[in-house]
Amino acid sequence: MKVIWESNDVLAGQIVGMDDLKEQWIIGYIIDSQQGIMYCLVSTTDGLVTPHWPKNEFAEVLTEGGYLPVVLLDRVKRQ
């Protein structure tokens, strides 16, 4: 299953993952005084934090990386 993320789909605190990996990530953010709100992924396994992107670029990262919201991920794994 492929999900196309749009910037309005990006919500801090949302849990995402990939259908072929057990690891999951929480969408996090920081407030940068120069660039505003920047989004990242935080691993629920070890706390690793990815680089930060503006919301529209972050949506592209999620799409290209094949990340799924955990709600959809659960459905994919049950099939």
Secondary structure as GFF3:
##gff-version 3
##sequence-region A 1 79
A	DSSP	three_ten_helix	7	9	.	.	.	ID=ss1
A	DSSP	beta_strand	15	17	.	.	.	ID=ss2
A	DSSP	beta_strand	24	32	.	.	.	ID=ss3
A	DSSP	beta_strand	36	43	.	.	.	ID=ss4
A	DSSP	alpha_helix	55	65	.	.	.	ID=ss5
A	DSSP	beta_strand	68	69	.	.	.	ID=ss6
A	DSSP	alpha_helix	70	78	.	.	.	ID=ss7
###
